[in-house]
Amino acid sequence: MLPIFTLTTPRLTIRPFVVEDLDAYHPIANAGFGEEPLAERREWIEWVTRNYAGLARLYQPPYGDRAITLTATGELIGSVGIVPSMGPFDKLPYFRERQPDAPADLFRPEVGLFWVISPAHQRQGYAAEAATAVVNYLFTEWHLNRIIATTEYDNEASISVMRRIGMRIERNPDPTPEWFQVVGILEHPSLRTDNR
């Protein structure tokens, strides 16, 4: 069984969720992802907490959400997660440069990263700090060649976080699929040619 990770930074602890986090996390998730009934969020957090051990037993990547807490107080302020991200990535210049003959309309998985921070704690660098810790973990422990993040055209805050952690920002050149808008791409340091 693989270890279930917890990470620390100078200000944050990134740890597995526990069911008892529900009341603190529910308003954060509602603000970041849209309103959802508490009962549905409870089902989600129960699934997330079971998922950690299930994936570890199967030697699978540590997909799922992790709680972001302030180390000094233990206050839960958001989440950061690792997800399988499906999309037509070969539409983007970064991927076209590497595989110019790949069909641009085929979907494939990439390892994705996402984050959400409570409105009261935004604009303090917490999202970038948490994302950087997870990126470093994935590059060091999982030896991934790249990590991506996706967002909407108008989500300037997320695009700013992508830039702060060194991602190359690309936009879908086509109007479809409509949810495939902005993609941040970060290569493993050993593969980078841009000295980031």
C-alpha positions as CSV (number, residue, x, y, z in Angstrom):
1,M,0.0,0.0,0.0
2,L,1.3,3.5,-0.9
3,P,1.4,6.1,1.8
4,I,-1.4,8.7,2.1
5,F,0.4,12.0,2.1
6,T,0.3,15.1,4.2
7,L,2.4,18.1,3.2
8,T,3.5,21.2,5.1
9,T,4.7,24.6,4.0
10,P,5.7,27.6,6.1
11,R,2.0,28.5,6.6
12,L,-0.1,25.6,5.5
13,T,-0.8,21.9,6.2
14,I,-2.2,20.0,3.2
15,R,-3.8,16.8,4.6
16,P,-6.5,14.3,3.8
17,F,-10.0,15.3,4.5
18,V,-11.9,13.8,7.4
19,V,-15.7,13.6,7.6
20,E,-15.6,16.1,10.5
21,D,-14.4,18.8,8.0
22,L,-17.8,18.9,6.3
23,D,-19.3,21.9,8.2
24,A,-16.2,24.0,7.7
25,Y,-15.7,23.0,4.1
26,H,-19.3,23.2,2.8
27,P,-19.4,27.0,2.6
28,I,-16.0,27.1,1.0
29,A,-17.0,24.6,-1.7
30,N,-20.3,26.4,-2.2
31,A,-18.4,29.7,-2.8
32,G,-15.9,28.1,-5.2
33,F,-17.9,25.5,-7.1
34,G,-21.5,26.5,-6.7
35,E,-24.3,25.8,-4.2
36,E,-24.9,22.2,-3.3
37,P,-27.1,20.7,-0.6
38,L,-25.3,19.7,2.6
39,A,-26.5,16.1,2.2
40,E,-24.9,15.9,-1.2
41,R,-21.6,17.4,0.1
42,R,-21.7,14.8,2.9
43,E,-21.9,12.0,0.3
44,W,-18.9,13.6,-1.5
45,I,-16.7,13.9,1.6
46,E,-17.5,10.4,2.7
47,W,-16.5,9.2,-0.8
48,V,-13.3,11.3,-0.7
49,T,-12.2,9.9,2.6
50,R,-12.8,6.3,1.5
51,N,-11.0,7.0,-1.8
52,Y,-7.6,7.7,-0.2
53,A,-7.1,4.1,1.1
54,G,-8.7,2.5,-1.9
55,L,-6.3,4.2,-4.3
56,A,-3.3,3.6,-2.1
57,R,-4.1,-0.1,-1.8
58,L,-4.2,-0.3,-5.6
59,Y,-0.9,1.6,-6.1
60,Q,-2.8,4.3,-8.0
61,P,-1.9,8.0,-8.1
62,P,-3.2,9.9,-5.1
63,Y,-6.2,11.4,-6.9
64,G,-8.7,13.4,-4.8
65,D,-9.1,16.5,-2.7
66,R,-6.9,17.5,0.2
67,A,-7.8,19.9,2.9
68,I,-5.7,23.1,3.2
69,T,-5.4,24.3,6.8
70,L,-3.5,27.1,8.5
71,T,-0.7,25.4,10.3
72,A,-0.8,27.9,13.2
73,T,-4.5,27.5,14.0
74,G,-5.7,24.4,12.2
75,E,-8.4,26.4,10.4
76,L,-9.6,24.8,7.2
77,I,-9.4,27.5,4.4
78,G,-9.7,25.5,1.2
79,S,-8.7,22.4,-0.8
80,V,-6.2,21.4,-3.4
81,G,-6.7,18.3,-5.5
82,I,-5.2,15.9,-8.0
83,V,-7.6,14.8,-10.7
84,P,-7.5,12.8,-14.0
85,S,-8.2,15.6,-16.5
86,M,-9.6,14.6,-19.8
87,G,-9.6,16.9,-22.8
88,P,-8.6,17.5,-26.4
89,F,-5.1,18.6,-25.3
90,D,-3.6,18.2,-28.8
91,K,-5.5,21.3,-29.8
92,L,-3.0,23.4,-27.8
93,P,0.3,24.7,-29.2
94,Y,2.3,23.1,-26.4
95,F,1.1,19.6,-27.3
96,R,1.1,20.3,-31.1
97,E,4.8,21.2,-30.8
98,R,5.5,17.7,-29.3
99,Q,3.2,15.7,-31.5
100,P,2.3,17.7,-34.6
101,D,0.5,14.8,-36.3
102,A,-1.7,13.9,-33.4
103,P,-5.5,14.2,-34.1
104,A,-6.5,17.4,-32.3
105,D,-10.1,16.2,-31.6
106,L,-9.2,13.1,-29.6
107,F,-9.4,13.3,-25.8
108,R,-6.8,11.9,-23.5
109,P,-6.0,12.0,-19.8
110,E,-3.5,14.3,-18.1
111,V,-2.8,14.6,-14.4
112,G,-4.6,17.7,-13.3
113,L,-4.4,20.0,-10.3
114,F,-7.1,22.3,-8.9
115,W,-7.6,24.5,-5.9
116,V,-10.2,26.5,-4.1
117,I,-9.7,29.0,-1.2
118,S,-12.3,30.5,1.0
119,P,-13.2,34.1,0.0
120,A,-11.9,35.3,3.4
121,H,-8.5,33.9,2.7
122,Q,-8.1,34.8,-1.0
123,R,-5.4,37.1,-2.3
124,Q,-2.9,36.0,0.3
125,G,-0.9,33.5,-1.7
126,Y,-2.4,30.4,-0.1
127,A,-3.6,28.8,-3.4
128,A,-0.1,29.2,-5.0
129,E,1.6,27.9,-1.8
130,A,-0.6,24.8,-1.6
131,A,-0.4,24.2,-5.4
132,T,3.4,24.5,-5.3
133,A,3.7,22.0,-2.5
134,V,1.5,19.4,-4.3
135,V,3.4,20.0,-7.6
136,N,6.7,19.4,-5.9
137,Y,5.4,16.3,-4.3
138,L,4.1,14.9,-7.6
139,F,7.3,15.7,-9.4
140,T,9.5,14.3,-6.6
141,E,7.5,11.3,-5.5
142,W,5.6,10.3,-8.6
143,H,8.1,11.5,-11.2
144,L,5.4,13.0,-13.5
145,N,6.6,14.6,-16.7
146,R,3.9,17.3,-16.5
147,I,0.9,18.6,-14.6
148,I,-1.9,20.6,-16.0
149,A,-4.7,22.9,-14.6
150,T,-7.8,24.1,-16.3
151,T,-10.1,27.0,-15.8
152,E,-12.5,29.4,-17.5
153,Y,-11.5,32.4,-19.7
154,D,-12.7,34.9,-17.1
155,N,-11.2,33.2,-14.0
156,E,-8.3,35.7,-13.6
157,A,-7.6,34.5,-10.1
158,S,-6.9,30.9,-11.2
159,I,-4.9,32.1,-14.2
160,S,-2.8,34.2,-11.9
161,V,-2.1,31.2,-9.6
162,M,-1.1,29.2,-12.7
163,R,1.4,31.9,-13.6
164,R,2.7,32.2,-10.1
165,I,3.5,28.5,-10.0
166,G,5.3,28.7,-13.3
167,M,2.7,27.2,-15.7
168,R,2.6,28.0,-19.4
169,I,-0.9,29.4,-20.1
170,E,-2.7,28.3,-23.3
171,R,-6.2,29.0,-24.6
172,N,-8.3,26.6,-26.6
173,P,-8.1,28.0,-30.2
174,D,-11.6,26.5,-31.0
175,P,-15.0,27.3,-29.6
176,T,-15.5,23.6,-28.6
177,P,-15.7,22.0,-26.3
178,E,-17.1,25.0,-24.5
179,W,-15.7,23.9,-21.1
180,F,-12.2,23.5,-22.4
181,Q,-11.0,27.1,-22.2
182,V,-7.7,27.9,-20.4
183,V,-5.0,25.3,-19.6
184,G,-1.9,25.8,-17.5
185,I,0.9,23.4,-18.3
186,L,3.9,22.8,-16.0
187,E,6.7,20.4,-17.1
188,H,9.0,18.5,-14.7
189,P,12.0,20.7,-14.0
190,S,14.3,18.3,-15.8
191,L,12.3,18.8,-19.1
192,R,12.0,22.6,-19.0
193,T,13.8,24.6,-21.6
194,D,12.6,28.0,-20.5
195,N,14.5,28.1,-17.2
196,R,11.4,28.4,-15.1
